């Protein structure tokens, strides 16, 4: 007959528990480190956007050159685009750390402000750059919405790649409970849903293709 050692059992139990807790804490530490890095990035982007916003006001009120501000706006938009992709990638892989929604909301508020700044530049500067706003649902679960957003993301990114110097692409999650964004979208007479707004004039919803969107470009 085999005799079981209860002493060995409890030793193994406690060792397994310790390993689990260490692994759990290590996972939390790693994910928190990633979130802290993104938070530092969003703070830097906030500063850059506020600086750009002030510069836009100087251009409007003091008749200064637009070139630097437009160039900076493109750089900020591309920077924020990459940072949000990193945030969403970290969010999808995480089941432990909270705070992703709040961080995403800060980025979408930044992108809403960026939309306003870019619109002001288009109105006040002699430049025909194109502005594409892509409104999407963050963490969408409906298969139809997910499919449509994959289509929109692919088309807008292709257009951006083909017109890199002439298209300012700003994706914004519309379901982050931002009153300012709701007011802004309402001013275009459209609902907060997955859609594309080209040059603040043409609104596209539902199925579309590359050619339909590109025909509205300057």
Secondary structure, DSSP 4 states (H G I P E B T S, - for coil): -PPP-HHHHHHHHHHHHHHHHHHHHHHHHHHHHHHHHHHHHHHHHHHHHHHHHHHHHHHHHH---SHHHHHHHHHHHHHHHHHHHHHHHHHHT-SS---HHHHHHHHHHHHHHHHHHHHHHHHHSS---EEEEEEE-TT---HHHHHHHHHHHHHHHHHHHHTTTTEEEEEEES-S--HHHHHHHHTTT--SSSEEEETTTEEE-SS--HHHHHTT--
